[in-house]
Amino acid sequence: MEKRVFKNIGKAISDFKLIEEGDRVLVAISGGKDSWVMMYVLEELRKRAPIKFELINVNIDQGYRGYRQDLIEDVVEEQGYDYAMEEFNIANIVAEKIRPGDVPCSLCARLRRGYLTGLAEKHNCNKIALGHHMDDFIETVLLNMFYVGKIASMAPKLTTETQKITVIRPLVYCEEEDIRRLCLKKGFPIVCCQCPLACGNNDALDSKRVFVKRLLKVLEGKIPNIRQSLLTSLGNLKPSHLLDRNYLP
């Protein structure tokens, strides 16, 4: 399982040229399983890679009471990794902007992405690594097809509008279950951001994504390789066989 995760991340880096000679990458670590595994594997690959690149592991305290940023700092310091602990009070901004009953997740995500871009510039990084995995890519394309009416997922590599910072997602080929098992094996502490919605047992918070996740689980019982097939389809488009008039003669 660990070898598979290393192989899949290495393949993603090679296929999409996610990390290149001279890069300085901000690795966004939240304290969740995905970012811990991403940090661990990238740090190990950095030691072995034939190219020279730098990593700085960055965590953001988002201002929610009870957040244990110290647990994350203890791990990265013990490992001897380059790191920075940052603070950005997203909790207060969300409280001011969101009306009672509204779900703040999209606003929170936009604020966090914008702040990460600023931190990348602050720490002289040209790339930001995020911990989205295979299941995230698959669920996102299905959500867009079911509820939005478009075929779109996430990009494994995306340059920001300013052209200064490139966002990379090295876990694109990694299944969530492999990541969960590797995180457990390495003993990384799971540190929740302490958002009362995100850290609660609240399926209604993202009921559409929960539905898609459960649907995939059911389909997997009938089609064992469905996740790999769906991911492969994202890189095997036939625009002339779709309904987008921009691609039709």
Phi, psi and omega in degrees: 000314179295318178298323180295319178297314178300315181298316182293321178290319177299320179295318179298316179300318180289313184298319187251007181051051184290322180232131184230170180309129175085359180294148168237116191249127171275117179263113183279112180248122183263339188103358175272169186301320186294314183288328176298312181294319177301314179300311183301311184292317180297321179294320178293319179294325179301323181291331187258343191295147177284352178249160179261126173209161183242151176234143166228123184269120189239131175241144180243123169279115187270007172093009178273133184301133177093001181292134185256069177298332181297329178294322178291316180298321179301318183293308185292327178290319179298324180283347180078022181277151172289132184207167174214133175259121185242164178228136176209112189281074177295327183304316180293319180297315179298318180299326180282326189268330189267135177280154179305133180094342179281151177268123187272003192302316183293320177296315180301317181295318180295317179298317182294317179296318179297320180291322177298322178298317177296321178293324178299317178293319179300320183263016176058041178259146175256354179219151174239127178260124178247153190264033176286134185249183183308314183298322178298316179299314182294312181298322182294317180293323178291319176301316179294322179290316184288318192247343184246332180084036175215156177260102181202141175236223173247160178263138174292340180210123184216126178270135181292166183300329180283350180068010182269323187240135176250128177269130179237151180231085187292344183270011187306327181266002185263130176283146183302322182295321176298319180296316180301315182292321179291321177299318178296317180298319182279349176074026179289137179285135176274115185246111180281150181291348180076010169299129185298337177274309185295326184265358176276172177268065194243092180294334181293341180304320178217064189297328180293315179294321178298318178299314181296319179298317179291322178299316178299322179297318179295313181296328180297332177295332179262329183233089188304326184261024187298323182295314180296321179296317180295318179294317179301323181297333180292340177251016184224055184280148173236080185305327181290346180255018176245186186257007179286114185293343177294339183252003181263148180292000000 
